[in-house]
Amino acid sequence: MKQNRVSIYVILFFIITFTVVFVVGLYSTYKYITTKHDMINDVKYNSSLTLSKLNNNIKDFILSYSAHEYSNVIFNEMNNPNVIAIIINDYKMAEIVGEKSFYSGKIRDSNSLIVDYASDSKIHRELLSASSYSSELNVLDDSGKVIGKMYMYSSDKEINKRLDEIIQDNVSNVIFLSIFMTIFLFIAIRYFLLNYIFNIIKNIENRDKDGIPVKFLSTDAPKEISNLSSTINGMIEAVRASSSQLNELKERLQLAWDGVNDGIWDWHIKNDEAYFSKNWKKILDYEENELENSPKTFFNLLHEDDRELVKNHLEKHFYNPEHTPYALEVRMKAKDGSYRWVLTRGKASLDENSEPLRMVGSHTDITARKEFERILQEQKEEFETIFNYSKDGLAMLDLESNFLDFNDSYLKMTGFTRKELLTKSCIGLSMPEDKESAKKVMEDTLKYGSVENFEKACIVKDEKVIVTNMSIALLPDKKRVIISAKDVTDKKLIESQSKLASMGEMIGNIAHQWRQPLSAISTVASGIKVRNEFGIIESQDEVLQDMDVIIEQTQYLSKTIDDFRNFIREGDKKSDIFISSVIDKTFSILNSTIVNNNINVIINKVDDIKIDGYENELIQALINIINNAKDALKDLENDDDKLLFIDTRVIDDDFVLSIKDSGGGIKEDSMDKIFEPYFTTKHKSVGTGIGLSMVYQILTDHHNAKIKAFNESYKYNGKVYRGARFDIVFKID
């Protein structure tokens, strides 16, 4: 706290006033004493002179026994106001009256009146005893005999009066001189001394942001002030140099700390005081003025489970700071109530008694690292869980494809024991015709990092051959790879069966589609033959027209053959395809089936989307769904009730293809099983149960789509219908 300082003006006022009063007072006292001494000497001198003067006159009066006469002479001498009384002891008169003494003379009474002295008067005796000075003189005759004695009593009343006047004069002089000297000395000191000091103060108060005077002090002053200014200038120059170095060091240190975003703390242990930097508080999302700089702030923000840990580490560090580092990870409460992980480090300094004096350190926000470690540990545990308990076969290989580790599913898929499989390699298990492709996959994995969905046949336990679908990825250490393998032997069989079933369906459709063109060709050809036999062909143009009809029908037949060939052709690469095109091609294949069963198809293609996929597989999937709908619709009595709706539209970030019929729907107890392999609600002579299973695999595994099946009631042309609905959902990138 800033103390109240006394102004130098007040100090100078008291010093000057005291000095002047003291000097003038000393002089006045001296003058008073000397004056009093001189006046007393004057009184003594005048008394002696008066007595000597009276001595000549009084001697004759005493010798002539004329007491009355010398009484008049005495009266005349009483004109001096300092004389109280002049008394004569007349020995001659005492002899005559027969007394030892005979006193006569004059005295001033209490009213200052000159009266005759009465020796028997008590008042007169008291007046004499109150005199300030007395003197006496023997009266001698011509022979030298004492004939009497004169007494003179003087008062100091006039002396005191005069002294009082002197004191009054001195007091006035002291006051006047004090005021005059004070003002004079103040002005002189102010302009000849303090003015330089004030200039020094003014220059010193004109400081920069670091508190250093902006300008050097002027040395144009008296010698002593000039020396003082030069000394201060030297100090300013030294402080500037030190401040510059300090600022540079501070800036360098600040840049370093800002670069690492660490918070600084400084704990004065003896005083129980602390300082926390801006970054220290920022780590916990506090502003600089929102946290008190106090040791209790740190301990209050600590997680309660970490407080004892910190105290134990501090105690150990205080015991031996040089060999017991203080560094630990703790949790601290942030402004929003959450906890941040902080690495706190520091070092203490000890006093001469080996007691902790001060400790300085830093805080580093390691929340992200701890979260990463937590996620990494969770991922490790998840990986181990997935690796160990996955239904898919998982294995780790070295770069030569030798087995390093594998899960139980992989062992079960191969039939080997763990010991047996550790002696083999993945490429070594491949069928001879697949070994080269397996090596190529390994090379691509090392080059590109991963290869997905490649199939190969493997020779496993007891020379059994299985077909596997594998994905392989290079691990981060680039020394190992991990493979995920599925036994797709049964799946391949299902696909073959599904393909054959679709081919049979398509052949049936082609048979239906060919009947009308073949009939038309036969009719036109027969007509030409009959007209030729009867010679009724009118012109060559008429024959050419019939030939055009035949050519048109044969082209149609050729197109159906191309569609069939494209459908059965294996497509091993994805391509950009539009869903609307897939729908059109599907109904081109199924057209005769739809027509023959009198099914009303309502297509509403509101939106379209281009995807990267296998066109033939998607056509196969749609054929399976529509065939199921056809089977549900064909037995309906009223052809107008045989409805099939195709709808496409974008909903949020999804593209939805809906296929809905009016066939009454799927039994609720079968709804959850329809996508399972070999599950069917039809008679075994009608269905195998692999159609919707293949649809599910084609859409989910090969096209990253979703398919949902449910029953729905709806109104169409004023009539309520109920049927099964399939929604195929593609995610829009």
C-alpha positions in Angstrom: 0.0 0.0 0.0 1.3 3.5 -0.9 2.3 5.5 2.2 1.3 9.1 2.7 4.5 11.2 2.4 5.1 14.6 3.9 5.7 17.3 1.3 9.2 18.8 1.2 7.5 22.2 1.4 6.1 21.4 4.8 9.5 20.1 5.9 11.2 23.2 4.7 8.6 25.4 6.3 9.1 23.8 9.7 12.9 23.8 9.4 13.1 27.4 8.3 10.5 28.6 10.8 12.2 26.7 13.6 15.7 28.0 12.6 14.5 31.6 12.3 12.5 31.5 15.6 15.4 29.8 17.3 18.0 32.4 16.1 15.9 35.4 16.7 14.7 34.0 20.0 18.3 33.4 21.1 19.2 36.9 20.1 16.2 38.4 21.9 17.0 36.4 25.1 20.6 37.7 24.9 19.4 41.2 24.5 16.9 40.8 27.3 19.5 39.5 29.7 22.1 42.2 28.8 19.5 45.0 29.0 18.3 43.8 32.4 21.9 43.5 33.6 22.7 47.0 32.4 19.5 48.5 34.0 20.3 46.8 37.4 23.8 48.2 37.2 22.4 51.6 36.4 20.1 51.3 39.5 23.1 50.3 41.6 25.2 53.1 40.2 22.4 55.7 40.6 21.8 54.5 44.2 25.5 54.9 45.1 25.6 58.2 43.3 22.5 59.5 45.1 23.8 58.3 48.5 27.2 59.9 47.9 25.5 63.2 46.9 23.2 63.1 50.0 26.2 62.3 52.2 27.6 65.9 52.1 24.2 67.5 52.8 23.0 65.1 55.3 26.2 65.2 57.4 25.7 68.9 58.2 22.0 68.5 59.0 22.8 65.6 61.4 25.5 67.6 63.1 23.1 70.6 63.5 20.3 68.3 64.7 18.1 69.5 61.7 16.1 66.3 61.0 13.4 68.3 59.3 15.8 69.8 56.8 17.4 66.6 55.5 13.9 65.2 55.2 13.2 67.8 52.6 16.4 67.0 50.8 15.4 63.3 50.8 12.0 64.2 49.4 13.7 65.8 46.4 15.7 62.7 45.7 12.5 60.6 45.7 11.6 61.9 42.3 13.4 58.9 40.8 10.5 56.4 40.2 12.8 53.5 40.9 13.5 54.6 44.5 11.1 53.1 47.0 12.5 54.6 50.1 15.5 56.7 51.5 15.9 56.2 55.3 18.4 57.8 57.6 19.4 56.4 61.0 20.5 59.6 62.9 22.8 58.6 65.8 22.9 62.2 67.1 19.1 62.5 67.4 19.1 59.0 69.0 21.4 60.2 71.8 19.1 63.2 72.4 16.0 61.1 72.6 17.7 58.4 74.5 17.2 55.7 71.9 19.5 53.3 70.2 18.4 54.5 66.8 16.4 57.3 65.3 15.0 56.5 61.8 13.5 59.1 59.5 13.1 59.5 55.8 10.7 59.1 52.9 8.9 56.0 51.5 6.5 55.4 48.7 3.3 53.8 49.9 1.2 51.3 47.9 -0.3 54.2 46.0 3.1 55.5 45.0 2.7 58.5 47.3 5.8 59.8 49.1 5.2 59.8 52.8 7.3 60.0 56.0 8.8 56.7 57.0 7.7 55.2 60.3 9.9 52.5 61.6 7.2 51.0 63.7 4.9 50.7 60.6 4.4 47.1 59.6 3.3 48.1 56.1 6.4 50.2 55.6 8.5 47.2 56.7 6.7 45.0 54.2 7.3 47.6 51.4 11.0 47.6 52.2 11.2 43.9 52.2 9.6 43.8 48.7 12.3 46.0 47.2 14.5 44.5 44.6 17.7 46.3 45.5 19.0 48.1 48.6 22.2 49.9 49.5 23.5 51.7 52.5 26.2 54.3 53.3 27.7 55.5 56.6 27.6 59.2 57.3 30.9 60.4 58.8 31.8 63.7 60.4 35.0 65.5 59.6 37.0 63.4 62.1 35.7 60.3 60.5 33.3 59.3 63.2 30.1 57.6 62.2 27.2 59.9 63.0 24.5 58.1 61.0 23.7 55.7 58.2 21.7 56.2 55.0 19.6 53.4 53.5 18.3 53.5 49.9 15.7 50.9 48.6 15.0 50.6 44.9 12.2 48.9 43.0 12.4 46.8 39.7 9.0 47.9 38.6 10.3 50.3 36.1 12.9 47.8 35.1 10.2 45.2 34.5 8.1 47.7 32.6 11.0 48.4 30.4 11.8 44.7 30.0 8.2 44.0 29.1 8.4 46.6 26.4 11.6 45.0 25.2 9.9 41.6 25.2 7.0 42.9 23.2 9.3 44.5 20.7 11.3 41.3 20.4 8.2 39.2 19.9 7.1 41.5 17.1 10.5 41.4 15.6 10.7 37.7 15.9 7.3 37.3 14.1 8.2 39.8 11.4 11.7 38.4 10.9 10.4 34.8 11.0 7.8 35.5 8.3 10.3 37.5 6.2 13.1 35.0 6.6 10.8 32.0 5.9 9.4 33.6 2.8 12.8 34.7 1.6 14.5 31.4 2.3 11.6 29.4 0.8 11.8 31.4 -2.4 15.5 31.2 -2.5 15.5 27.4 -1.9 12.6 26.9 -4.3 14.2 28.6 -7.2 17.9 27.9 -6.5 17.6 24.3 -5.3 14.2 22.7 -5.5 13.6 23.9 -9.0 16.4 21.5 -10.2 15.0 18.7 -8.0 11.5 19.2 -9.5 13.0 19.1 -13.0 14.7 15.8 -12.0 11.4 14.4 -10.7 9.5 15.6 -13.8 12.0 13.9 -16.1 12.0 10.7 -14.0 8.1 10.6 -14.0 8.1 10.8 -17.8 8.6 7.0 -18.3 8.1 4.4 -21.0 6.0 1.2 -20.6 8.8 -0.4 -18.7 8.9 2.4 -16.1 12.3 3.8 -17.4 12.7 7.6 -17.9 12.4 8.5 -21.5 15.0 11.3 -21.5 18.3 11.7 -19.7 18.5 14.4 -17.0 20.0 17.8 -17.8 23.4 18.4 -16.2 23.1 22.2 -16.6 22.9 22.9 -12.9 25.0 23.7 -9.9 27.9 21.3 -9.2 26.1 19.1 -6.7 22.9 18.9 -8.7 24.9 18.3 -11.9 26.8 15.4 -10.2 23.4 14.0 -9.0 22.0 14.2 -12.5 25.0 12.5 -14.0 24.8 9.7 -11.5 21.1 9.2 -12.2 21.8 9.3 -16.0 24.3 6.5 -15.5 21.7 4.5 -13.6 19.1 5.1 -16.3 21.5 3.9 -19.0 22.3 0.8 -17.0 18.6 0.1 -16.3 17.8 0.6 -20.0 20.5 -1.9 -21.0 19.3 -4.4 -18.4 15.7 -3.9 -19.3 16.5 -4.4 -23.0 18.2 -7.7 -22.2 15.4 -8.7 -19.8 12.7 -7.9 -22.4 14.6 -9.8 -25.0 14.9 -12.8 -22.6 11.3 -12.4 -21.6 10.1 -12.3 -25.2 12.2 -15.3 -26.1 10.9 -17.2 -23.1 7.3 -16.1 -23.8 7.6 -17.2 -27.5 9.0 -20.5 -26.3 6.2 -21.1 -23.8 3.5 -19.9 -26.3 5.0 -22.3 -28.8 4.4 -25.2 -26.6 1.2 -23.8 -25.1 2.4 -24.7 -21.6 1.2 -22.9 -18.5 3.8 -21.5 -16.0 3.3 -21.5 -12.2 5.4 -20.0 -9.5 4.8 -20.9 -5.9 6.4 -18.9 -3.0 6.1 -21.6 -0.4 7.2 -19.5 2.6 4.7 -16.7 1.9 2.0 -19.1 0.6 1.7 -17.1 -2.5 1.4 -18.2 -6.1 1.4 -16.9 -9.7 -0.3 -18.7 -12.6 0.3 -17.6 -16.2 -2.4 -16.8 -18.8 -1.8 -20.2 -20.5 -2.0 -22.0 -17.2 -5.6 -20.7 -16.8 -6.4 -21.1 -20.5 -5.7 -24.8 -20.3 -8.8 -25.0 -18.1 -10.7 -22.5 -20.3 -10.5 -19.7 -17.7 -9.8 -16.0 -18.5 -6.8 -14.5 -16.7 -8.9 -12.6 -14.2 -11.2 -15.5 -13.3 -8.8 -17.5 -11.1 -7.1 -16.2 -7.9 -3.3 -16.5 -7.9 -3.2 -18.6 -4.8 -1.9 -22.1 -4.0 -5.3 -23.2 -2.9 -6.6 -22.5 -6.4 -4.4 -25.4 -7.7 -5.4 -27.8 -4.9 -9.1 -26.9 -5.2 -9.1 -27.6 -9.0 -7.4 -31.0 -8.5 -9.5 -34.1 -8.8 -10.1 -35.4 -5.3 -8.5 -38.7 -6.2 -5.3 -37.0 -7.2 -4.8 -34.6 -4.3 -3.1 -37.2 -2.0 -0.9 -38.3 -4.9 0.3 -34.7 -5.5 1.0 -34.2 -1.8 3.1 -37.4 -1.6 5.1 -36.4 -4.7 5.7 -32.9 -3.2 6.9 -34.3 0.1 9.4 -36.6 -1.7 10.6 -33.8 -4.0 11.1 -31.3 -1.1 13.2 -33.9 0.7 15.6 -34.1 -2.2 14.8 -31.8 -5.2 18.0 -32.8 -7.1 17.4 -36.5 -7.2 13.6 -36.8 -6.9 12.0 -35.1 -9.9 8.5 -33.7 -9.5 6.5 -34.8 -12.6 3.1 -36.5 -12.6 -0.1 -36.6 -14.6 -3.2 -35.3 -12.8 -6.8 -34.3 -13.5 -7.9 -30.7 -13.1 -11.4 -29.3 -13.2 -12.1 -27.0 -16.2 -14.5 -24.1 -16.3 -17.3 -26.2 -17.8 -17.0 -28.8 -15.0 -15.2 -31.4 -17.0 -11.7 -32.7 -16.1 -8.6 -32.1 -18.2 -5.5 -34.2 -17.9 -2.4 -32.1 -17.1 1.2 -33.0 -16.9 2.6 -31.0 -13.9 6.3 -30.6 -13.6 8.5 -28.4 -11.4 11.6 -27.9 -9.2 11.9 -26.5 -5.7 14.6 -24.4 -4.1 15.5 -24.8 -0.5 16.7 -22.3 2.1 19.8 -22.6 4.3 17.8 -24.9 6.7 16.8 -27.2 3.8 13.2 -26.0 4.0 11.3 -25.5 0.7 11.4 -21.8 -0.2 10.1 -21.5 -3.7 9.0 -23.8 -6.6 8.6 -23.0 -10.3 7.1 -25.3 -12.9 4.8 -25.8 -15.8 1.5 -27.4 -16.8 1.0 -29.2 -20.1 -2.4 -30.1 -21.4 -2.2 -33.9 -22.2 -6.0 -34.4 -22.4 -5.8 -35.2 -26.1 -3.0 -37.6 -25.5 -4.8 -39.3 -22.6 -7.9 -39.5 -24.7 -5.9 -41.0 -27.6 -4.3 -43.5 -25.2 -7.8 -44.4 -23.9 -9.2 -44.8 -27.4 -6.0 -46.8 -28.4 -6.5 -49.1 -25.4 -10.2 -49.5 -26.2 -9.4 -50.1 -29.9 -6.7 -52.6 -28.8 -9.2 -54.4 -26.6 -11.9 -54.2 -29.3 -9.4 -55.5 -31.9 -8.5 -58.4 -29.6 -12.1 -59.1 -29.0 -13.0 -58.9 -32.7 -9.9 -60.9 -33.6 -10.5 -63.6 -31.1 -14.3 -63.8 -31.3 -15.1 -62.8 -34.9 -17.1 -65.3 -36.9 -14.9 -64.4 -39.9 -11.5 -66.0 -40.1 -8.8 -63.4 -39.1 -5.0 -64.0 -39.4 -1.8 -62.1 -39.2 1.0 -62.9 -41.7 4.5 -61.8 -42.3 5.5 -60.3 -45.6 6.2 -63.9 -46.9 2.5 -64.8 -46.1 3.7 -67.1 -43.3 1.1 -67.4 -40.5 2.0 -65.5 -37.3 -1.4 -65.5 -35.4 -5.0 -66.3 -36.2 -8.4 -66.7 -34.4 -10.4 -69.8 -33.7 -12.7 -69.1 -36.7 -9.7 -69.2 -39.1 -8.6 -72.5 -37.5 -12.1 -73.9 -37.8 -12.3 -72.8 -41.4 -9.1 -74.6 -42.3 -9.4 -77.5 -40.0 -5.8 -77.3 -38.9 -4.5 -77.2 -35.3 -2.7 -74.1 -34.2 0.6 -75.9 -34.3 0.0 -77.1 -37.8 -1.1 -73.8 -39.2 1.9 -71.9 -37.8 4.1 -74.1 -40.1 2.2 -73.0 -43.2 1.8 -70.0 -45.4 -1.3 -68.4 -46.9 0.0 -68.6 -50.5 1.1 -72.2 -49.9 -2.5 -73.2 -49.1 -3.8 -71.8 -52.4 -4.9 -74.1 -55.3 -2.1 -74.3 -57.9 -4.2 -72.2 -60.4 -4.7 -69.4 -57.8 -1.1 -69.2 -56.5 0.1 -66.6 -59.0 -3.0 -64.4 -58.3 -2.4 -64.8 -54.6 1.2 -63.6 -55.0 0.0 -60.7 -57.1 -2.5 -59.7 -54.3 0.4 -59.8 -51.8 2.5 -57.5 -54.0 -0.5 -55.1 -54.5 -1.0 -55.0 -50.7 2.6 -54.0 -50.1 2.3 -51.4 -52.9 -1.2 -49.9 -52.2 -1.7 -50.8 -48.6 -4.8 -53.1 -49.0 -6.8 -55.3 -51.4 -10.4 -56.0 -50.9 -12.7 -58.9 -51.9 -10.5 -61.2 -53.8 -11.5 -64.9 -54.1 -9.3 -67.9 -54.2 -9.6 -71.6 -53.7 -7.6 -73.1 -50.8 -6.5 -76.7 -49.9 -7.2 -77.2 -46.2 -7.1 -80.1 -43.8 -7.6 -83.5 -45.4 -7.1 -82.1 -48.9 -10.5 -80.4 -48.7 -11.0 -77.5 -51.1 -12.8 -74.4 -50.0 -13.5 -71.1 -51.7 -12.6 -68.0 -49.7 -13.3 -64.4 -50.0 -10.4 -62.4 -48.6 -9.5 -58.8 -47.8 -5.9 -58.0 -46.8 -4.3 -54.9 -45.3 -0.8 -53.8 -44.5 -0.4 -53.1 -40.8 1.2 -49.7 -39.7 4.5 -51.3 -38.8 4.8 -52.4 -42.5 6.2 -55.7 -41.4 2.9 -57.6 -41.1 -0.4 -57.9 -42.9 -3.8 -58.9 -41.6 -6.3 -60.9 -43.6 -10.0 -61.4 -43.2 -11.3 -64.6 -44.8 -14.8 -66.0 -45.3 -15.6 -69.5 -46.5 -17.9 -68.7 -49.4 -18.1 -72.2 -50.8 -21.8 -72.5 -49.9 -22.4 -68.9 -51.1 -20.8 -69.7 -54.5 -23.1 -72.7 -54.7 -26.1 -70.5 -53.9 -25.1 -68.0 -56.4 -24.8 -70.7 -59.1 -28.2 -72.0 -58.2 -29.7 -68.5 -58.2 -28.0 -67.7 -61.5 -29.4 -71.0 -63.0 -32.9 -70.1 -61.6 -32.7 -66.6 -63.1 -31.5 -68.1 -66.4 -34.4 -70.5 -66.4 -36.7 -67.6 -65.7 -35.2 -65.6 -68.5 -35.3 -68.6 -70.9 -39.0 -68.9 -70.1 -39.4 -65.2 -70.7 -37.5 -65.5 -74.0 -39.8 -68.4 -75.0 -42.8 -66.2 -74.4 -41.2 -63.3 -76.2 -40.3 -65.3 -79.2 -43.7 -66.8 -79.8 -45.3 -63.7 -81.3 -42.3 -62.8 -83.6 -42.0 -66.4 -84.8 -45.7 -66.5 -85.4 -45.5 -63.2 -87.4 -42.6 -64.5 -89.4 -44.4 -67.8 -90.1 -47.6 -66.0 -91.2 -45.8 -63.5 -93.5 -43.7 -66.3 -95.1 -46.8 -68.5 -95.5 -48.7 -65.6 -97.1 -45.9 -65.0 -99.6 -45.8 -68.7 -100.4 -49.6 -69.0 -100.9 -49.7 -65.8 -103.0 -46.8 -67.1 -105.1 -48.5 -70.5 -105.6 -51.7 -68.8 -106.7 -49.8 -66.2 -108.7 -51.4 -63.3 -107.0 -48.3 -61.4 -106.0 -49.1 -58.1 -107.4 -45.7 -56.4 -107.2 -42.1 -56.8 -106.0 -42.7 -53.9 -103.5 -45.4 -56.0 -101.8 -42.8 -58.8 -101.3 -40.2 -56.3 -100.1 -42.7 -55.0 -97.5 -43.2 -58.6 -96.2 -39.4 -59.1 -96.1 -39.1 -55.9 -94.0 -41.6 -57.3 -91.5 -39.6 -60.6 -91.3 -36.3 -58.6 -90.9 -37.8 -56.5 -88.1 -39.0 -59.5 -86.2 -35.6 -61.3 -86.6 -33.9 -58.2 -85.2 -36.1 -58.3 -82.2 -35.2 -61.9 -81.7 -31.6 -61.0 -82.0 -31.9 -58.3 -79.3 -33.4 -60.8 -76.9 -30.5 -63.1 -77.5 -28.1 -60.2 -76.7 -29.9 -59.4 -73.5 -29.7 -63.0 -72.4 -26.0 -63.1 -73.3 -25.3 -59.9 -71.4 -27.2 -61.2 -68.4 -25.4 -64.5 -68.1 -22.0 -62.9 -68.7 -19.9 -62.6 -65.5 -19.2 -59.0 -64.6 -16.1 -58.8 -62.4 -15.7 -55.0 -62.5 -18.0 -52.3 -61.3 -19.2 -49.6 -63.6 -21.2 -46.4 -63.4 -24.9 -47.3 -63.9 -28.2 -45.4 -63.5 -30.9 -47.1 -61.4 -33.5 -46.0 -63.9 -31.6 -48.0 -66.6 -31.5 -51.1 -64.4 -35.3 -50.8 -63.9 -35.9 -50.5 -67.7 -33.7 -53.5 -68.5 -35.3 -55.6 -65.8 -38.8 -55.0 -67.2 -37.5 -55.6 -70.8 -36.5 -59.1 -69.6 -39.7 -59.6 -67.7 -42.1 -58.0 -70.1 -43.7 -61.2 -71.5 -44.2 -62.6 -68.0 -45.8 -59.4 -66.8 -48.1 -59.3 -69.8 -49.0 -63.0 -69.7 -50.1 -62.7 -66.1 -52.1 -59.5 -66.7 -50.1 -57.5 -64.1 -50.6 -53.8 -64.1 -47.2 -52.1 -63.6 -47.2 -48.5 -62.3 -43.7 -46.9 -62.6 -43.1 -43.6 -60.9 -39.4 -42.6 -61.4 -39.3 -39.2 -59.6 -35.6 -39.2 -59.1 -32.6 -41.0 -60.4 -29.1 -41.8 -59.2 -25.8 -43.0 -60.7 -23.9 -45.6 -58.6 -20.7 -47.6 -59.0 -22.0 -51.2 -59.2 -22.6 -54.5 -61.0 -25.6 -54.0 -63.4 -26.3 -57.7 -64.0 -26.4 -58.4 -60.3 -28.8 -55.6 -59.7 -31.1 -56.8 -62.5 -30.9 -60.3 -61.0 -31.9 -58.9 -57.6 -34.9 -57.0 -59.1 -36.0 -60.0 -61.1 -36.1 -62.1 -57.9 -38.2 -59.5 -56.0 -40.6 -59.0 -59.0 -41.0 -62.7 -59.5 -42.0 -63.1 -55.9 -44.6 -60.4 -56.5 -45.8 -62.1 -59.7 -46.3 -65.3 -57.8 -48.4 -63.5 -55.3 -50.5 -61.7 -57.9 -51.1 -64.3 -60.6 -53.7 -66.2 -58.6 -55.9 -63.2 -58.0 -59.2 -63.5 -59.8 -59.7 -59.9 -60.8 -57.0 -58.7 -63.2 -57.6 -55.1 -62.1 -56.4 -56.0 -58.6 -53.0 -57.2 -59.9 -50.9 -54.2 -59.1 -47.2 -53.7 -59.1 -45.7 -50.2 -58.1 -42.2 -49.1 -58.8 -41.2 -45.8 -57.2 -37.8 -43.9 -57.0 -37.2 -40.8 -55.0 -34.5 -39.0 -52.9 -35.3 -38.8 -49.1 -32.8 -36.7 -47.2 -29.4 -38.2 -48.0 -30.8 -41.5 -49.3 -32.1 -42.7 -52.7 -35.0 -45.1 -52.2 -36.2 -47.7 -54.8 -39.6 -49.1 -53.6 -41.3 -52.2 -55.1 -44.8 -52.7 -53.9 -47.5 -55.2 -54.9 -51.2 -55.9 -54.0 -50.7 -59.6 -53.3 -51.8 -59.6 -49.7 -48.4 -59.4 -48.1 -46.0 -61.7 -46.3 -47.0 -63.6 -43.2 -45.8 -61.7 -40.1 -44.2 -64.8 -38.5 -42.1 -65.2 -41.7 -41.0 -61.6 -42.1 -37.8 -61.8 -40.1 -36.7 -65.0 -42.0 -37.3 -64.1 -45.7 -33.6 -63.1 -46.3 -32.2 -66.3 -44.8 -30.8 -68.9 -47.2 -33.1 -71.7 -48.2 -36.1 -70.2 -46.5 -39.3 -70.1 -48.6 -43.0 -69.8 -48.1 -43.7 -71.6 -51.4 -44.0 -75.3 -52.2 -40.6 -77.0 -52.8 -41.6 -77.6 -56.4 -42.0 -73.9 -56.9 -39.1 -72.3 -54.9 -35.7 -73.1 -53.5 -35.5 -70.2 -50.9 -32.3 -68.8 -52.3 -33.8 -65.9 -54.3 -34.2 -63.2 -51.5 -31.0 -64.5 -49.8 -29.1 -63.7 -52.9 -30.9 -60.3 -53.2 -29.7 -59.5 -49.7 -26.1 -60.4 -50.4 -26.0 -58.6 -53.8 -27.4 -55.3 -52.3 -25.6 -55.3 -48.9 -22.2 -56.9 -49.7 -21.7 -55.8 -53.3 -23.4 -52.4 -53.4 -23.3 -51.1 -49.7 -27.1 -50.7 -49.9 -29.8 -51.6 -47.4 -33.1 -53.5 -48.1 -36.2 -53.5 -45.9 -39.3 -55.6 -46.2 -42.7 -54.9 -44.6 -46.4 -55.2 -45.3 -48.3 -52.0 -46.2 -52.0 -51.1 -46.8 -52.7 -48.3 -49.2 -55.4 -46.9 -51.4 -55.4 -46.8 -55.2 -58.2 -45.6 -57.5 -60.5 -45.4 -54.4 -59.8 -49.0 -53.3 -57.8 -50.2 -50.4 -55.1 -52.8 -51.1 -52.5 -54.6 -49.0 -49.3 -56.1 -50.1 -45.6 -56.6 -49.5 -43.2 -53.7 -49.9 -39.4 -53.8 -50.5 -37.4 -50.6 -50.0 -33.9 -50.6 -51.4 -31.8 -47.7 -49.9 -28.7 -46.4 -51.6 -26.6 -43.8 -49.6 -26.0 -40.6 -51.7 -22.2 -39.7 -51.5 
